[in-house]
């Protein structure tokens, strides 16, 4: 055996073995029972364009989260000042990053300033005299804190969305943060994408607010501390939506973050589904107090600024459980229970990209991709065999090795195969014989110069080497850039292409050469079939 | 087997004809790119934002009826395209005319349910892209194109001397422009997959150019007698068969994708086919003649000095 052949053959064989090992879970329908331990179990991942599913990009409206937390600061401050008997005219959030406190006199202002310094050390204070002799203190959140708050909101939204998807039951979802305020969600094989999107995108801010029945909802001038919210009901037969307006107190008495559980129940009397909720101990205490103080009044259950129901408080409710009824179907009730259990999003999310592929199109793409690949292989194999005879067959063998290695590498790296990725593999079938073409043409030239087959072979490989390197590296450059910038299907293309190019270098420079070396080992062969 | 025996074609001598052809191609490509920049080209929704849906109907519906059905239900501006096999329709709605994101697919489905109650349909795929994503993608794509071209240019400049670098770069840009020209003239959709094809060809088409250049360099080192033009012509003729064979194998693979790969990658494979063809042409008729021109000019300067 010629020098250096041994290790090359073993390398080729080891790679083939490894590829087959990694490909087994993909090819074999059911793994045998002894397949375990360190043996690979993962199939080649199929992209959403092949297996069907939904790819969502959502933008968290972080500014709203910041405003929300400033609103909380304002309410908090109201309570603190009231309890300390400090009189104020108004406390409210102004603009996007300030809370302003409007006070009557200088003495209280000084006290409030001291208090604010202790209680909110991270904020910047500024004082100014406002018109009419009031003194305004502005509390401004620092840029760094604001950024922190926004960052946390995205993180929290991510957790909440993950929770919801887990409870909804999707196998192998991908939920990732992307950039400053984007969240990417991939739901493979999902059957009802519209329902899932609604479930994920719902803010699910649950609030209990008192209804002000003393103010007619038609009045144009309602007090500052109240607002008009609508109850929507859909007629199950005609599908027509009717809206009933309610005047409610702006301040919510109890919010959804005090919940511990939410479950779907069926009303035995009307056979209507409803959502039963349980409060934690703080929530139960509050609920007890609020209901005791407001017997006879109506209590609006508000989700994302829409009234679900507004029952009359008949008696004090202790024990911390309540129910939300409305025009629910079993599905909508189940979804509501999920979002309540998983918690509210810290800020509304906006869907800015939604790509959904049905399972039939995905399967169709796989079939057509495989068909195109097969036809490509057959065409190239026939051409090479005719044009380069036995040597062409060697090149074909190299191409087959290429495809096996590439599939094995995709499986081993856990890469995702997309339709453009399949296209890249098909393209590589054409490209992978190119290196051999360059080598063979060179060998033909050397043979014409009268060299022996062995010498011509070595010269062919030597002189074609640089050309092959050059052409592979330029392809690799673009593949790398595509990988860096591409998303989804395009990334799949880049992965297949770059892996393919690297593998091709190995098979053409080492793989096929070793076969020729074996044939021509003595250096006395008279003829090379090329 | 050999396709071509020993050839002796005067490629460089035909440079005037080829330069005219290539200039026309390049100008068309530039016009296409300008149209893209102005938003006047057929842009895919991944760049422009909007909604695209692929629907499969149980029974065939003429495309005009679909358009009227959508118009009646408030979708005024819509792009419709029929896919030959299996009663499939591609619906594309501009971001400006569609309802809020997440709603336009509902609008379309409801319209069809109402207007064609006895013709069931399934939504095979739907894509909705908000304007902010479109903007980001456009920006990312521009950066990607710039970086790849720069990477290739730097590599070529490092591997070959400066004049060859210019020749290869011009040829690469020429190939990309040709693909833009073809898509612009045929009014095919410019989307992310098309850009992917362009970048792939930018990398691949260099193969042929490198093959030719390597041989030219080798022959220049041999100090053969004859003019620059003769050495270039001889080199191109020597490697002509491998230039054609390497392109042919890739062309076959791309063609099987084009004919059998299905509608999703139909345009993508078409772009690859165009790219492979033009890439072969440019390595012979664009890259090498440019180097000859540059070499001759340098030689003329040299002789003036001495």
HADDOCK unambig.tbl for C-alpha pairs under 7 A between the chains (distance, minus, plus):
assign (segid A and resid 352 and name CA) (segid B and resid 129 and name CA) 5.89 0.50 0.50
assign (segid A and resid 352 and name CA) (segid B and resid 130 and name CA) 4.52 0.50 0.50
assign (segid A and resid 352 and name CA) (segid B and resid 133 and name CA) 6.83 0.50 0.50
assign (segid A and resid 353 and name CA) (segid B and resid 128 and name CA) 5.42 0.50 0.50
assign (segid A and resid 353 and name CA) (segid B and resid 129 and name CA) 4.39 0.50 0.50
assign (segid A and resid 353 and name CA) (segid B and resid 130 and name CA) 5.76 0.50 0.50
assign (segid A and resid 354 and name CA) (segid B and resid 127 and name CA) 5.49 0.50 0.50
assign (segid A and resid 354 and name CA) (segid B and resid 128 and name CA) 4.86 0.50 0.50
assign (segid A and resid 354 and name CA) (segid B and resid 129 and name CA) 6.38 0.50 0.50
assign (segid A and resid 355 and name CA) (segid B and resid 126 and name CA) 5.73 0.50 0.50
assign (segid A and resid 355 and name CA) (segid B and resid 127 and name CA) 4.14 0.50 0.50
assign (segid A and resid 355 and name CA) (segid B and resid 128 and name CA) 6.16 0.50 0.50
assign (segid A and resid 356 and name CA) (segid B and resid 125 and name CA) 5.30 0.50 0.50
assign (segid A and resid 356 and name CA) (segid B and resid 126 and name CA) 5.02 0.50 0.50
assign (segid A and resid 356 and name CA) (segid B and resid 127 and name CA) 6.08 0.50 0.50
assign (segid A and resid 357 and name CA) (segid B and resid 124 and name CA) 5.98 0.50 0.50
assign (segid A and resid 357 and name CA) (segid B and resid 125 and name CA) 4.10 0.50 0.50
assign (segid A and resid 357 and name CA) (segid B and resid 126 and name CA) 6.40 0.50 0.50
assign (segid A and resid 358 and name CA) (segid B and resid 123 and name CA) 6.91 0.50 0.50
assign (segid A and resid 358 and name CA) (segid B and resid 124 and name CA) 4.71 0.50 0.50
assign (segid A and resid 358 and name CA) (segid B and resid 125 and name CA) 5.48 0.50 0.50
assign (segid A and resid 360 and name CA) (segid B and resid 124 and name CA) 6.91 0.50 0.50
assign (segid A and resid 361 and name CA) (segid B and resid 124 and name CA) 5.73 0.50 0.50
assign (segid A and resid 365 and name CA) (segid B and resid 262 and name CA) 6.53 0.50 0.50
assign (segid A and resid 368 and name CA) (segid B and resid 260 and name CA) 6.07 0.50 0.50
assign (segid A and resid 368 and name CA) (segid B and resid 261 and name CA) 4.88 0.50 0.50
assign (segid A and resid 368 and name CA) (segid B and resid 262 and name CA) 5.69 0.50 0.50
assign (segid A and resid 369 and name CA) (segid B and resid 261 and name CA) 5.00 0.50 0.50
assign (segid A and resid 371 and name CA) (segid B and resid 260 and name CA) 6.61 0.50 0.50
assign (segid A and resid 372 and name CA) (segid B and resid 256 and name CA) 5.15 0.50 0.50
assign (segid A and resid 372 and name CA) (segid B and resid 257 and name CA) 5.14 0.50 0.50
assign (segid A and resid 372 and name CA) (segid B and resid 260 and name CA) 4.97 0.50 0.50
assign (segid A and resid 372 and name CA) (segid B and resid 261 and name CA) 5.22 0.50 0.50
assign (segid A and resid 375 and name CA) (segid B and resid 256 and name CA) 6.26 0.50 0.50
assign (segid A and resid 376 and name CA) (segid B and resid 252 and name CA) 6.42 0.50 0.50
assign (segid A and resid 376 and name CA) (segid B and resid 253 and name CA) 4.71 0.50 0.50
assign (segid A and resid 376 and name CA) (segid B and resid 256 and name CA) 5.49 0.50 0.50
assign (segid A and resid 379 and name CA) (segid B and resid 252 and name CA) 6.92 0.50 0.50
assign (segid A and resid 380 and name CA) (segid B and resid 249 and name CA) 6.11 0.50 0.50
assign (segid A and resid 386 and name CA) (segid B and resid 1 and name CA) 6.95 0.50 0.50
assign (segid A and resid 387 and name CA) (segid B and resid 1 and name CA) 4.87 0.50 0.50
assign (segid A and resid 387 and name CA) (segid B and resid 2 and name CA) 6.77 0.50 0.50
assign (segid A and resid 388 and name CA) (segid B and resid 1 and name CA) 6.50 0.50 0.50
assign (segid A and resid 423 and name CA) (segid B and resid 257 and name CA) 6.94 0.50 0.50
assign (segid A and resid 426 and name CA) (segid B and resid 253 and name CA) 5.98 0.50 0.50
assign (segid A and resid 427 and name CA) (segid B and resid 250 and name CA) 6.30 0.50 0.50
assign (segid A and resid 427 and name CA) (segid B and resid 253 and name CA) 5.46 0.50 0.50
assign (segid A and resid 427 and name CA) (segid B and resid 254 and name CA) 6.06 0.50 0.50
assign (segid A and resid 429 and name CA) (segid B and resid 253 and name CA) 6.74 0.50 0.50
assign (segid A and resid 430 and name CA) (segid B and resid 249 and name CA) 4.76 0.50 0.50
assign (segid A and resid 430 and name CA) (segid B and resid 250 and name CA) 4.02 0.50 0.50
assign (segid A and resid 430 and name CA) (segid B and resid 253 and name CA) 5.35 0.50 0.50
assign (segid A and resid 431 and name CA) (segid B and resid 250 and name CA) 5.61 0.50 0.50
assign (segid A and resid 434 and name CA) (segid B and resid 246 and name CA) 5.01 0.50 0.50
assign (segid A and resid 437 and name CA) (segid B and resid 242 and name CA) 6.61 0.50 0.50
assign (segid A and resid 437 and name CA) (segid B and resid 246 and name CA) 6.56 0.50 0.50
assign (segid A and resid 438 and name CA) (segid B and resid 242 and name CA) 6.32 0.50 0.50
assign (segid A and resid 441 and name CA) (segid B and resid 242 and name CA) 6.47 0.50 0.50
assign (segid A and resid 467 and name CA) (segid B and resid 210 and name CA) 6.43 0.50 0.50
assign (segid A and resid 467 and name CA) (segid B and resid 211 and name CA) 6.01 0.50 0.50
assign (segid A and resid 467 and name CA) (segid B and resid 214 and name CA) 6.74 0.50 0.50
assign (segid A and resid 470 and name CA) (segid B and resid 210 and name CA) 6.98 0.50 0.50
assign (segid A and resid 471 and name CA) (segid B and resid 206 and name CA) 6.39 0.50 0.50
assign (segid A and resid 471 and name CA) (segid B and resid 207 and name CA) 4.49 0.50 0.50
assign (segid A and resid 471 and name CA) (segid B and resid 210 and name CA) 6.75 0.50 0.50
assign (segid A and resid 474 and name CA) (segid B and resid 152 and name CA) 5.90 0.50 0.50
assign (segid A and resid 474 and name CA) (segid B and resid 203 and name CA) 4.99 0.50 0.50
assign (segid A and resid 475 and name CA) (segid B and resid 200 and name CA) 6.89 0.50 0.50
assign (segid A and resid 475 and name CA) (segid B and resid 203 and name CA) 4.10 0.50 0.50
assign (segid A and resid 475 and name CA) (segid B and resid 204 and name CA) 5.46 0.50 0.50
assign (segid A and resid 477 and name CA) (segid B and resid 148 and name CA) 6.47 0.50 0.50
assign (segid A and resid 477 and name CA) (segid B and resid 151 and name CA) 6.55 0.50 0.50
assign (segid A and resid 477 and name CA) (segid B and resid 152 and name CA) 6.87 0.50 0.50
assign (segid A and resid 478 and name CA) (segid B and resid 148 and name CA) 5.22 0.50 0.50
assign (segid A and resid 478 and name CA) (segid B and resid 199 and name CA) 6.05 0.50 0.50
assign (segid A and resid 478 and name CA) (segid B and resid 200 and name CA) 6.40 0.50 0.50
assign (segid A and resid 478 and name CA) (segid B and resid 203 and name CA) 5.79 0.50 0.50
assign (segid A and resid 481 and name CA) (segid B and resid 144 and name CA) 6.07 0.50 0.50
assign (segid A and resid 481 and name CA) (segid B and resid 148 and name CA) 6.15 0.50 0.50
assign (segid A and resid 482 and name CA) (segid B and resid 144 and name CA) 6.86 0.50 0.50
assign (segid A and resid 485 and name CA) (segid B and resid 140 and name CA) 6.45 0.50 0.50
assign (segid A and resid 485 and name CA) (segid B and resid 144 and name CA) 6.35 0.50 0.50
assign (segid A and resid 490 and name CA) (segid B and resid 193 and name CA) 6.93 0.50 0.50
assign (segid A and resid 490 and name CA) (segid B and resid 196 and name CA) 6.92 0.50 0.50
